């Protein structure tokens, strides 16, 4: 399971064009700890899973998804930003949350 989550973490990070350092900074951890989550060497705590899902604007279930097509479909709101700072990442994360919530409302 750690390997699957790690592979998906890497996929989402690369799709967003973020470095491990930027994601780690957003999560409040060092890059080495984040790299261990991506490689599956360590299990990511639930609280960090929630934060990383907010960053990418994805549901938590996406971290456990095995189908690459379904994973790509979760990237409806991917941003590509060159050298984002922490403030940029936070604003993008908030926007993605708004979009995800709006789409949920529209589906009812």
Biopython code that builds the backbone (N, CA, C, O; Angstrom):
import numpy as np
from Bio.PDB.StructureBuilder import StructureBuilder

atoms = [
    (1, "UNK", "N", (0.829, -1.194, 0.000)),
    (1, "UNK", "CA", (0.000, 0.000, 0.000)),
    (1, "UNK", "C", (0.877, 1.263, 0.000)),
    (1, "UNK", "O", (0.567, 2.245, -0.676)),
    (2, "UNK", "N", (1.989, 1.219, 0.779)),
    (2, "UNK", "CA", (2.874, 2.388, 0.825)),
    (2, "UNK", "C", (3.434, 2.702, -0.556)),
    (2, "UNK", "O", (3.575, 3.867, -0.928)),
    (3, "UNK", "N", (3.754, 1.644, -1.322)),
    (3, "UNK", "CA", (4.315, 1.860, -2.661)),
    (3, "UNK", "C", (3.284, 2.496, -3.588)),
    (3, "UNK", "O", (3.625, 3.378, -4.376)),
    (4, "UNK", "N", (2.024, 2.058, -3.502)),
    (4, "UNK", "CA", (0.957, 2.621, -4.330)),
    (4, "UNK", "C", (0.737, 4.094, -3.996)),
    (4, "UNK", "O", (0.661, 4.937, -4.891)),
    (5, "UNK", "N", (0.637, 4.394, -2.718)),
    (5, "UNK", "CA", (0.448, 5.787, -2.304)),
    (5, "UNK", "C", (1.642, 6.618, -2.748)),
    (5, "UNK", "O", (1.473, 7.730, -3.248)),
    (6, "UNK", "N", (2.843, 6.089, -2.570)),
    (6, "UNK", "CA", (4.043, 6.810, -2.970)),
    (6, "UNK", "C", (4.076, 7.107, -4.460)),
    (6, "UNK", "O", (4.424, 8.212, -4.874)),
    (7, "UNK", "N", (3.711, 6.114, -5.262)),
    (7, "UNK", "CA", (3.687, 6.314, -6.717)),
    (7, "UNK", "C", (2.668, 7.383, -7.095)),
    (7, "UNK", "O", (2.925, 8.206, -7.973)),
    (8, "UNK", "N", (1.513, 7.371, -6.435)),
    (8, "UNK", "CA", (0.489, 8.375, -6.726)),
    (8, "UNK", "C", (0.914, 9.759, -6.248)),
    (8, "UNK", "O", (0.627, 10.757, -6.909)),
    (9, "UNK", "N", (1.594, 9.827, -5.106)),
    (9, "UNK", "CA", (2.116, 11.116, -4.639)),
    (9, "UNK", "C", (3.052, 11.716, -5.685)),
    (9, "UNK", "O", (2.981, 12.906, -5.990)),
    (10, "UNK", "N", (3.917, 10.884, -6.224)),
    (10, "UNK", "CA", (4.863, 11.356, -7.237)),
    (10, "UNK", "C", (4.131, 11.790, -8.501)),
    (10, "UNK", "O", (4.460, 12.820, -9.091)),
    (11, "UNK", "N", (3.139, 11.006, -8.916)),
    (11, "UNK", "CA", (2.379, 11.338, -10.117)),
    (11, "UNK", "C", (1.702, 12.707, -9.975)),
    (11, "UNK", "O", (1.796, 13.543, -10.874)),
    (12, "UNK", "N", (1.026, 12.931, -8.856)),
    (12, "UNK", "CA", (0.346, 14.207, -8.647)),
    (12, "UNK", "C", (1.345, 15.359, -8.547)),
    (12, "UNK", "O", (1.103, 16.446, -9.073)),
    (13, "UNK", "N", (2.467, 15.116, -7.870)),
    (13, "UNK", "CA", (3.470, 16.178, -7.729)),
    (13, "UNK", "C", (4.036, 16.570, -9.088)),
    (13, "UNK", "O", (4.171, 17.756, -9.388)),
    (14, "UNK", "N", (4.365, 15.585, -9.903)),
    (14, "UNK", "CA", (4.922, 15.879, -11.220)),
    (14, "UNK", "C", (3.886, 16.538, -12.128)),
    (14, "UNK", "O", (4.227, 17.415, -12.922)),
    (15, "UNK", "N", (2.631, 16.124, -12.014)),
    (15, "UNK", "CA", (1.569, 16.742, -12.821)),
    (15, "UNK", "C", (1.402, 18.216, -12.469)),
    (15, "UNK", "O", (1.081, 19.037, -13.328)),
    (16, "UNK", "N", (1.622, 18.543, -11.198)),
    (16, "UNK", "CA", (1.514, 19.935, -10.753)),
    (16, "UNK", "C", (2.805, 20.709, -10.996)),
    (16, "UNK", "O", (2.851, 21.923, -10.799)),
    (17, "UNK", "N", (3.852, 20.006, -11.424)),
    (17, "UNK", "CA", (5.158, 20.617, -11.675)),
    (17, "UNK", "C", (5.773, 21.186, -10.397)),
    (17, "UNK", "O", (6.430, 22.227, -10.422)),
    (18, "UNK", "N", (5.552, 20.491, -9.284)),
    (18, "UNK", "CA", (6.134, 20.885, -8.001)),
    (18, "UNK", "C", (7.372, 20.046, -7.737)),
    (18, "UNK", "O", (7.476, 18.911, -8.203)),
    (19, "UNK", "N", (8.299, 20.606, -6.994)),
    (19, "UNK", "CA", (9.451, 19.842, -6.534)),
    (19, "UNK", "C", (9.102, 19.202, -5.196)),
    (19, "UNK", "O", (8.135, 19.588, -4.539)),
    (20, "UNK", "N", (9.898, 18.229, -4.811)),
    (20, "UNK", "CA", (9.702, 17.626, -3.492)),
    (20, "UNK", "C", (9.868, 18.673, -2.395)),
    (20, "UNK", "O", (9.180, 18.626, -1.376)),
    (21, "UNK", "N", (10.771, 19.605, -2.604)),
    (21, "UNK", "CA", (10.999, 20.648, -1.597)),
    (21, "UNK", "C", (9.750, 21.494, -1.405)),
    (21, "UNK", "O", (9.397, 21.810, -0.268)),
    (22, "UNK", "N", (9.070, 21.871, -2.489)),
    (22, "UNK", "CA", (7.864, 22.692, -2.368)),
    (22, "UNK", "C", (6.746, 21.945, -1.656)),
    (22, "UNK", "O", (6.060, 22.509, -0.804)),
    (23, "UNK", "N", (6.563, 20.678, -2.005)),
    (23, "UNK", "CA", (5.507, 19.905, -1.349)),
    (23, "UNK", "C", (5.844, 19.717, 0.125)),
    (23, "UNK", "O", (4.979, 19.867, 0.989)),
    (24, "UNK", "N", (7.090, 19.392, 0.408)),
    (24, "UNK", "CA", (7.506, 19.214, 1.800)),
    (24, "UNK", "C", (7.309, 20.496, 2.601)),
    (24, "UNK", "O", (6.856, 20.449, 3.745)),
    (25, "UNK", "N", (7.643, 21.633, 2.011)),
    (25, "UNK", "CA", (7.452, 22.920, 2.688)),
    (25, "UNK", "C", (5.980, 23.154, 2.981)),
    (25, "UNK", "O", (5.627, 23.590, 4.077)),
    (26, "UNK", "N", (5.119, 22.869, 2.012)),
    (26, "UNK", "CA", (3.676, 23.020, 2.211)),
    (26, "UNK", "C", (3.194, 22.131, 3.356)),
    (26, "UNK", "O", (2.343, 22.534, 4.148)),
    (27, "UNK", "N", (3.746, 20.921, 3.437)),
    (27, "UNK", "CA", (3.336, 19.976, 4.473)),
    (27, "UNK", "C", (3.988, 20.256, 5.822)),
    (27, "UNK", "O", (3.562, 19.716, 6.843)),
    (28, "UNK", "N", (5.019, 21.096, 5.828)),
    (28, "UNK", "CA", (5.712, 21.416, 7.071)),
    (28, "UNK", "C", (6.693, 20.338, 7.506)),
    (28, "UNK", "O", (6.938, 20.159, 8.699)),
    (29, "UNK", "N", (7.258, 19.615, 6.529)),
    (29, "UNK", "CA", (8.240, 18.571, 6.818)),
    (29, "UNK", "C", (9.466, 18.805, 5.944)),
    (29, "UNK", "O", (9.442, 19.654, 5.053)),
    (30, "UNK", "N", (10.543, 18.052, 6.196)),
    (30, "UNK", "CA", (11.720, 18.238, 5.341)),
    (30, "UNK", "C", (11.614, 17.357, 4.094)),
    (30, "UNK", "O", (10.821, 16.417, 4.046)),
    (31, "UNK", "N", (12.421, 17.678, 3.098)),
    (31, "UNK", "CA", (12.360, 16.993, 1.812)),
    (31, "UNK", "C", (12.648, 15.501, 1.945)),
    (31, "UNK", "O", (12.021, 14.681, 1.273)),
    (32, "UNK", "N", (13.584, 15.155, 2.800)),
    (32, "UNK", "CA", (13.932, 13.747, 2.981)),
    (32, "UNK", "C", (12.758, 12.918, 3.477)),
    (32, "UNK", "O", (12.545, 11.794, 3.022)),
    (33, "UNK", "N", (12.000, 13.475, 4.407)),
    (33, "UNK", "CA", (10.813, 12.772, 4.917)),
    (33, "UNK", "C", (9.795, 12.598, 3.800)),
    (33, "UNK", "O", (9.202, 11.530, 3.654)),
    (34, "UNK", "N", (9.593, 13.659, 3.007)),
    (34, "UNK", "CA", (8.637, 13.555, 1.907)),
    (34, "UNK", "C", (9.106, 12.527, 0.877)),
    (34, "UNK", "O", (8.302, 11.749, 0.365)),
    (35, "UNK", "N", (10.399, 12.522, 0.575)),
    (35, "UNK", "CA", (10.945, 11.557, -0.390)),
    (35, "UNK", "C", (10.687, 10.127, 0.081)),
    (35, "UNK", "O", (10.410, 9.248, -0.735)),
    (36, "UNK", "N", (10.775, 9.889, 1.383)),
    (36, "UNK", "CA", (10.487, 8.554, 1.922)),
    (36, "UNK", "C", (9.035, 8.151, 1.696)),
    (36, "UNK", "O", (8.743, 6.971, 1.501)),
    (37, "UNK", "N", (8.130, 9.111, 1.720)),
    (37, "UNK", "CA", (6.719, 8.806, 1.443)),
    (37, "UNK", "C", (6.533, 8.468, -0.033)),
    (37, "UNK", "O", (5.800, 7.540, -0.374)),
    (38, "UNK", "N", (7.193, 9.216, -0.902)),
    (38, "UNK", "CA", (7.068, 8.960, -2.347)),
    (38, "UNK", "C", (7.648, 7.615, -2.753)),
    (38, "UNK", "O", (7.108, 6.951, -3.638)),
    (39, "UNK", "N", (8.719, 7.212, -2.132)),
    (39, "UNK", "CA", (9.341, 5.933, -2.489)),
    (39, "UNK", "C", (8.666, 4.751, -1.800)),
    (39, "UNK", "O", (8.938, 3.596, -2.128)),
    (40, "UNK", "N", (7.794, 5.040, -0.855)),
    (40, "UNK", "CA", (7.127, 3.979, -0.114)),
    (40, "UNK", "C", (7.960, 3.437, 1.027)),
    (40, "UNK", "O", (7.611, 2.415, 1.617)),
    (41, "UNK", "N", (9.064, 4.110, 1.348)),
    (41, "UNK", "CA", (9.916, 3.667, 2.448)),
    (41, "UNK", "C", (9.238, 3.886, 3.800)),
    (41, "UNK", "O", (9.491, 3.149, 4.754)),
    (42, "UNK", "N", (8.383, 4.896, 3.878)),
    (42, "UNK", "CA", (7.651, 5.193, 5.120)),
    (42, "UNK", "C", (6.185, 5.413, 4.794)),
    (42, "UNK", "O", (5.828, 5.823, 3.689)),
    (43, "UNK", "N", (5.352, 5.134, 5.773)),
    (43, "UNK", "CA", (3.913, 5.336, 5.617)),
    (43, "UNK", "C", (3.565, 6.780, 5.981)),
    (43, "UNK", "O", (3.965, 7.278, 7.033)),
    (44, "UNK", "N", (2.826, 7.438, 5.110)),
    (44, "UNK", "CA", (2.442, 8.826, 5.341)),
    (44, "UNK", "C", (1.306, 8.881, 6.360)),
    (44, "UNK", "O", (0.309, 8.175, 6.208)),
    (45, "UNK", "N", (1.443, 9.715, 7.404)),
    (45, "UNK", "CA", (0.356, 9.860, 8.376)),
    (45, "UNK", "C", (-0.899, 10.447, 7.725)),
    (45, "UNK", "O", (-0.823, 11.191, 6.748)),
    (46, "UNK", "N", (-2.035, 10.096, 8.285)),
    (46, "UNK", "CA", (-3.322, 10.531, 7.748)),
    (46, "UNK", "C", (-3.409, 12.050, 7.625)),
    (46, "UNK", "O", (-3.917, 12.564, 6.628)),
    (47, "UNK", "N", (-2.918, 12.768, 8.630)),
    (47, "UNK", "CA", (-2.994, 14.231, 8.611)),
    (47, "UNK", "C", (-2.255, 14.814, 7.409)),
    (47, "UNK", "O", (-2.714, 15.780, 6.798)),
    (48, "UNK", "N", (-1.113, 14.223, 7.075)),
    (48, "UNK", "CA", (-0.359, 14.701, 5.914)),
    (48, "UNK", "C", (-1.049, 14.306, 4.615)),
    (48, "UNK", "O", (-0.991, 15.041, 3.629)),
    (49, "UNK", "N", (-1.704, 13.143, 4.610)),
    (49, "UNK", "CA", (-2.471, 12.753, 3.422)),
    (49, "UNK", "C", (-3.569, 13.774, 3.143)),
    (49, "UNK", "O", (-3.788, 14.159, 1.994)),
    (50, "UNK", "N", (-4.255, 14.208, 4.192)),
    (50, "UNK", "CA", (-5.303, 15.218, 4.015)),
    (50, "UNK", "C", (-4.725, 16.510, 3.450)),
    (50, "UNK", "O", (-5.299, 17.112, 2.542)),
    (51, "UNK", "N", (-3.582, 16.931, 3.996)),
    (51, "UNK", "CA", (-2.972, 18.178, 3.524)),
    (51, "UNK", "C", (-2.530, 18.079, 2.070)),
    (51, "UNK", "O", (-2.735, 19.012, 1.294)),
    (52, "UNK", "N", (-1.928, 16.957, 1.698)),
    (52, "UNK", "CA", (-1.452, 16.817, 0.322)),
    (52, "UNK", "C", (-2.638, 16.734, -0.643)),
    (52, "UNK", "O", (-2.553, 17.214, -1.774)),
    (53, "UNK", "N", (-3.733, 16.134, -0.204)),
    (53, "UNK", "CA", (-4.934, 16.092, -1.049)),
    (53, "UNK", "C", (-5.508, 17.489, -1.233)),
    (53, "UNK", "O", (-5.985, 17.825, -2.318)),
    (54, "UNK", "N", (-5.468, 18.304, -0.190)),
    (54, "UNK", "CA", (-5.899, 19.699, -0.321)),
    (54, "UNK", "C", (-4.999, 20.455, -1.285)),
    (54, "UNK", "O", (-5.470, 21.283, -2.065)),
    (55, "UNK", "N", (-3.715, 20.171, -1.229)),
    (55, "UNK", "CA", (-2.772, 20.829, -2.130)),
    (55, "UNK", "C", (-3.120, 20.555, -3.586)),
    (55, "UNK", "O", (-3.109, 21.467, -4.413)),
    (56, "UNK", "N", (-3.429, 19.303, -3.901)),
    (56, "UNK", "CA", (-3.701, 18.930, -5.286)),
    (56, "UNK", "C", (-5.173, 19.033, -5.666)),
    (56, "UNK", "O", (-5.526, 18.871, -6.834)),
    (57, "UNK", "N", (-6.029, 19.301, -4.690)),
    (57, "UNK", "CA", (-7.456, 19.408, -4.987)),
    (57, "UNK", "C", (-8.067, 18.070, -5.366)),
    (57, "UNK", "O", (-8.907, 17.991, -6.262)),
    (58, "UNK", "N", (-7.641, 17.024, -4.679)),
    (58, "UNK", "CA", (-8.111, 15.669, -4.986)),
    (58, "UNK", "C", (-8.755, 15.052, -3.751)),
    (58, "UNK", "O", (-8.451, 15.452, -2.628)),
    (59, "UNK", "N", (-9.643, 14.082, -3.950)),
    (59, "UNK", "CA", (-10.178, 13.360, -2.793)),
    (59, "UNK", "C", (-9.128, 12.395, -2.242)),
    (59, "UNK", "O", (-8.243, 11.952, -2.974)),
    (60, "UNK", "N", (-9.224, 12.079, -0.983)),
    (60, "UNK", "CA", (-8.268, 11.182, -0.336)),
    (60, "UNK", "C", (-8.193, 9.829, -1.047)),
    (60, "UNK", "O", (-7.127, 9.217, -1.108)),
    (61, "UNK", "N", (-9.297, 9.373, -1.571)),
    (61, "UNK", "CA", (-9.326, 8.070, -2.246)),
    (61, "UNK", "C", (-8.379, 8.009, -3.447)),
    (61, "UNK", "O", (-7.964, 6.924, -3.853)),
    (62, "UNK", "N", (-8.039, 9.157, -4.012)),
    (62, "UNK", "CA", (-7.133, 9.181, -5.167)),
    (62, "UNK", "C", (-5.745, 8.656, -4.827)),
    (62, "UNK", "O", (-5.051, 8.130, -5.697)),
    (63, "UNK", "N", (-5.337, 8.793, -3.575)),
    (63, "UNK", "CA", (-4.023, 8.288, -3.184)),
    (63, "UNK", "C", (-3.978, 6.761, -3.214)),
    (63, "UNK", "O", (-2.900, 6.172, -3.299)),
    (64, "UNK", "N", (-5.146, 6.123, -3.145)),
    (64, "UNK", "CA", (-5.224, 4.666, -3.122)),
    (64, "UNK", "C", (-5.652, 4.081, -4.471)),
    (64, "UNK", "O", (-5.820, 2.869, -4.603)),
    (65, "UNK", "N", (-5.825, 4.938, -5.457)),
    (65, "UNK", "CA", (-6.315, 4.512, -6.773)),
    (65, "UNK", "C", (-5.232, 3.751, -7.537)),
    (65, "UNK", "O", (-4.081, 4.184, -7.595)),
    (66, "UNK", "N", (-5.608, 2.624, -8.117)),
    (66, "UNK", "CA", (-4.664, 1.813, -8.888)),
    (66, "UNK", "C", (-4.769, 2.054, -10.386)),
    (66, "UNK", "O", (-3.840, 1.723, -11.123)),
    (67, "UNK", "N", (-5.865, 2.617, -10.851)),
    (67, "UNK", "CA", (-6.094, 2.827, -12.277)),
    (67, "UNK", "C", (-5.547, 4.186, -12.713)),
    (67, "UNK", "O", (-6.070, 5.220, -12.296)),
    (68, "UNK", "N", (-4.496, 4.201, -13.550)),
    (68, "UNK", "CA", (-3.897, 5.474, -13.972)),
    (68, "UNK", "C", (-4.873, 6.403, -14.697)),
    (68, "UNK", "O", (-4.741, 7.624, -14.613)),
    (69, "UNK", "N", (-5.849, 5.836, -15.405)),
    (69, "UNK", "CA", (-6.832, 6.666, -16.114)),
    (69, "UNK", "C", (-7.678, 7.444, -15.111)),
    (69, "UNK", "O", (-7.936, 8.633, -15.300)),
    (70, "UNK", "N", (-8.107, 6.775, -14.052)),
    (70, "UNK", "CA", (-8.899, 7.453, -13.020)),
    (70, "UNK", "C", (-8.072, 8.519, -12.314)),
    (70, "UNK", "O", (-8.589, 9.572, -11.939)),
    (71, "UNK", "N", (-6.793, 8.239, -12.137)),
    (71, "UNK", "CA", (-5.913, 9.218, -11.496)),
    (71, "UNK", "C", (-5.809, 10.463, -12.369)),
    (71, "UNK", "O", (-5.897, 11.584, -11.867)),
    (72, "UNK", "N", (-5.623, 10.275, -13.661)),
    (72, "UNK", "CA", (-5.533, 11.418, -14.572)),
    (72, "UNK", "C", (-6.817, 12.236, -14.557)),
    (72, "UNK", "O", (-6.773, 13.461, -14.674)),
    (73, "UNK", "N", (-7.960, 11.568, -14.413)),
    (73, "UNK", "CA", (-9.236, 12.280, -14.366)),
    (73, "UNK", "C", (-9.365, 13.155, -13.127)),
    (73, "UNK", "O", (-10.125, 14.124, -13.134)),
    (74, "UNK", "N", (-8.638, 12.832, -12.069)),
    (74, "UNK", "CA", (-8.665, 13.648, -10.853)),
    (74, "UNK", "C", (-7.903, 14.958, -11.037)),
    (74, "UNK", "O", (-8.045, 15.884, -10.238)),
    (75, "UNK", "N", (-7.110, 15.028, -12.073)),
    (75, "UNK", "CA", (-6.279, 16.214, -12.293)),
    (75, "UNK", "C", (-7.015, 17.264, -13.111)),
    (75, "UNK", "O", (-6.426, 17.903, -13.983)),
    (76, "UNK", "N", (-8.294, 17.443, -12.833)),
    (76, "UNK", "CA", (-9.107, 18.414, -13.570)),
    (76, "UNK", "C", (-8.650, 19.835, -13.326)),
    (76, "UNK", "O", (-8.965, 20.735, -14.104)),
    (77, "UNK", "N", (-7.931, 20.037, -12.282)),
    (77, "UNK", "CA", (-7.580, 21.396, -11.877)),
    (77, "UNK", "C", (-6.079, 21.484, -11.613)),
    (77, "UNK", "O", (-5.656, 21.999, -10.577)),
    (78, "UNK", "N", (-5.284, 20.987, -12.539)),
    (78, "UNK", "CA", (-3.839, 21.004, -12.360)),
    (78, "UNK", "C", (-3.269, 22.343, -12.812)),
    (78, "UNK", "O", (-3.613, 22.855, -13.877)),
    (79, "UNK", "N", (-2.407, 22.886, -11.997)),
    (79, "UNK", "CA", (-1.728, 24.136, -12.324)),
    (79, "UNK", "C", (-0.263, 23.830, -12.559)),
    (79, "UNK", "O", (0.327, 23.003, -11.864)),
    (80, "UNK", "N", (0.311, 24.485, -13.523)),
    (80, "UNK", "CA", (1.752, 24.390, -13.727)),
    (80, "UNK", "C", (2.329, 25.763, -13.422)),
    (80, "UNK", "O", (2.056, 26.743, -14.115)),
    (81, "UNK", "N", (3.124, 25.805, -12.380)),
    (81, "UNK", "CA", (3.683, 27.064, -11.918)),
    (81, "UNK", "C", (5.189, 26.899, -11.813)),
    (81, "UNK", "O", (5.679, 25.937, -11.222)),
    (82, "UNK", "N", (5.912, 27.835, -12.384)),
    (82, "UNK", "CA", (7.372, 27.811, -12.273)),
    (82, "UNK", "C", (7.783, 28.467, -10.963)),
    (82, "UNK", "O", (7.394, 29.601, -10.682)),
    (83, "UNK", "N", (8.557, 27.766, -10.175)),
    (83, "UNK", "CA", (9.103, 28.277, -8.919)),
    (83, "UNK", "C", (8.048, 28.904, -8.004)),
    (83, "UNK", "O", (8.173, 30.071, -7.633)),
    (84, "UNK", "N", (7.019, 28.148, -7.639)),
    (84, "UNK", "CA", (6.004, 28.725, -6.750)),
    (84, "UNK", "C", (6.572, 28.923, -5.350)),
    (84, "UNK", "O", (7.401, 28.139, -4.887)),
    (85, "UNK", "N", (6.118, 29.974, -4.685)),
    (85, "UNK", "CA", (6.500, 30.138, -3.289)),
    (85, "UNK", "C", (5.386, 29.561, -2.424)),
    (85, "UNK", "O", (4.349, 29.145, -2.941)),
    (86, "UNK", "N", (5.594, 29.536, -1.127)),
    (86, "UNK", "CA", (4.621, 28.927, -0.221)),
    (86, "UNK", "C", (3.269, 29.618, -0.330)),
    (86, "UNK", "O", (2.232, 28.956, -0.278)),
    (87, "UNK", "N", (3.263, 30.929, -0.477)),
    (87, "UNK", "CA", (2.010, 31.673, -0.614)),
    (87, "UNK", "C", (1.262, 31.253, -1.876)),
    (87, "UNK", "O", (0.045, 31.071, -1.847)),
    (88, "UNK", "N", (1.990, 31.097, -2.989)),
    (88, "UNK", "CA", (1.367, 30.637, -4.238)),
    (88, "UNK", "C", (0.731, 29.262, -4.050)),
    (88, "UNK", "O", (-0.405, 29.029, -4.463)),
    (89, "UNK", "N", (1.473, 28.364, -3.428)),
    (89, "UNK", "CA", (0.985, 27.007, -3.227)),
    (89, "UNK", "C", (-0.272, 27.014, -2.358)),
    (89, "UNK", "O", (-1.226, 26.290, -2.642)),
    (90, "UNK", "N", (-0.277, 27.820, -1.308)),
    (90, "UNK", "CA", (-1.457, 27.897, -0.439)),
    (90, "UNK", "C", (-2.668, 28.435, -1.189)),
    (90, "UNK", "O", (-3.772, 27.912, -1.035)),
    (91, "UNK", "N", (-2.478, 29.467, -1.995)),
    (91, "UNK", "CA", (-3.594, 30.040, -2.757)),
    (91, "UNK", "C", (-4.134, 29.047, -3.784)),
    (91, "UNK", "O", (-5.348, 28.921, -3.946)),
    (92, "UNK", "N", (-3.251, 28.351, -4.468)),
    (92, "UNK", "CA", (-3.683, 27.357, -5.447)),
    (92, "UNK", "C", (-4.446, 26.233, -4.748)),
    (92, "UNK", "O", (-5.468, 25.764, -5.249)),
    (93, "UNK", "N", (-3.950, 25.809, -3.598)),
    (93, "UNK", "CA", (-4.621, 24.764, -2.832)),
    (93, "UNK", "C", (-6.032, 25.190, -2.437)),
    (93, "UNK", "O", (-6.974, 24.405, -2.553)),
    (94, "UNK", "N", (-6.179, 26.421, -1.975)),
    (94, "UNK", "CA", (-7.500, 26.928, -1.592)),
    (94, "UNK", "C", (-8.425, 26.990, -2.801)),
    (94, "UNK", "O", (-9.603, 26.646, -2.698)),
    (95, "UNK", "N", (-7.906, 27.422, -3.935)),
    (95, "UNK", "CA", (-8.721, 27.494, -5.145)),
    (95, "UNK", "C", (-9.198, 26.104, -5.564)),
    (95, "UNK", "O", (-10.361, 25.923, -5.924)),
    (96, "UNK", "N", (-8.298, 25.131, -5.516)),
    (96, "UNK", "CA", (-8.672, 23.774, -5.899)),
    (96, "UNK", "C", (-9.748, 23.220, -4.972)),
    (96, "UNK", "O", (-10.641, 22.498, -5.416)),
    (97, "UNK", "N", (-9.666, 23.554, -3.700)),
    (97, "UNK", "CA", (-10.692, 23.115, -2.754)),
    (97, "UNK", "C", (-12.038, 23.718, -3.116)),
    (97, "UNK", "O", (-13.060, 23.035, -3.063)),
    (98, "UNK", "N", (-12.045, 24.981, -3.481)),
    (98, "UNK", "CA", (-13.287, 25.644, -3.892)),
    (98, "UNK", "C", (-13.863, 24.968, -5.132)),
    (98, "UNK", "O", (-15.062, 24.692, -5.192)),
    (99, "UNK", "N", (-13.020, 24.704, -6.112)),
    (99, "UNK", "CA", (-13.482, 24.057, -7.346)),
    (99, "UNK", "C", (-14.030, 22.667, -7.048)),
    (99, "UNK", "O", (-15.097, 22.300, -7.541)),
    (100, "UNK", "N", (-13.303, 21.892, -6.242)),
    (100, "UNK", "CA", (-13.759, 20.542, -5.905)),
    (100, "UNK", "C", (-15.111, 20.587, -5.191)),
    (100, "UNK", "O", (-15.997, 19.789, -5.497)),
    (101, "UNK", "N", (-15.276, 21.511, -4.246)),
    (101, "UNK", "CA", (-16.551, 21.633, -3.535)),
    (101, "UNK", "C", (-17.671, 22.070, -4.471)),
    (101, "UNK", "O", (-18.800, 21.594, -4.355)),
    (102, "UNK", "N", (-17.367, 22.964, -5.388)),
    (102, "UNK", "CA", (-18.367, 23.410, -6.361)),
    (102, "UNK", "C", (-18.830, 22.242, -7.232)),
    (102, "UNK", "O", (-20.025, 22.069, -7.473)),
    (103, "UNK", "N", (-17.873, 21.451, -7.696)),
    (103, "UNK", "CA", (-18.225, 20.306, -8.534)),
    (103, "UNK", "C", (-19.061, 19.286, -7.764)),
    (103, "UNK", "O", (-19.953, 18.657, -8.334)),
    (104, "UNK", "N", (-18.778, 19.121, -6.479)),
    (104, "UNK", "CA", (-19.597, 18.231, -5.658)),
    (104, "UNK", "C", (-21.025, 18.760, -5.567)),
    (104, "UNK", "O", (-21.981, 17.993, -5.677)),
    (105, "UNK", "N", (-21.168, 20.066, -5.368)),
    (105, "UNK", "CA", (-22.499, 20.672, -5.265)),
    (105, "UNK", "C", (-23.273, 20.496, -6.563)),
    (105, "UNK", "O", (-24.478, 20.247, -6.539)),
    (106, "UNK", "N", (-22.602, 20.623, -7.674)),
    (106, "UNK", "CA", (-23.264, 20.499, -8.976)),
    (106, "UNK", "C", (-23.712, 19.072, -9.264)),
    (106, "UNK", "O", (-24.612, 18.855, -10.076)),
    (107, "UNK", "N", (-23.100, 18.112, -8.612)),
    (107, "UNK", "CA", (-23.439, 16.713, -8.888)),
    (107, "UNK", "C", (-24.634, 16.223, -8.078)),
    (107, "UNK", "O", (-25.087, 15.096, -8.279)),
    (108, "UNK", "N", (-25.155, 17.046, -7.164)),
    (108, "UNK", "CA", (-26.317, 16.626, -6.350)),
    (108, "UNK", "C", (-27.600, 16.884, -7.053)),
    (108, "UNK", "O", (-28.668, 16.593, -6.516)),
]
sb = StructureBuilder()
sb.init_structure("model")
sb.init_model(0)
sb.init_chain("A")
sb.init_seg("    ")
for serial, (resi, resn, name, xyz) in enumerate(atoms, 1):
    if name == "N":
        sb.init_residue(resn, " ", resi, " ")
    sb.init_atom(name, np.array(xyz, "f"), 0.0, 1.0, " ", f" {name:<3s}", serial, name[0])
structure = sb.get_structure()
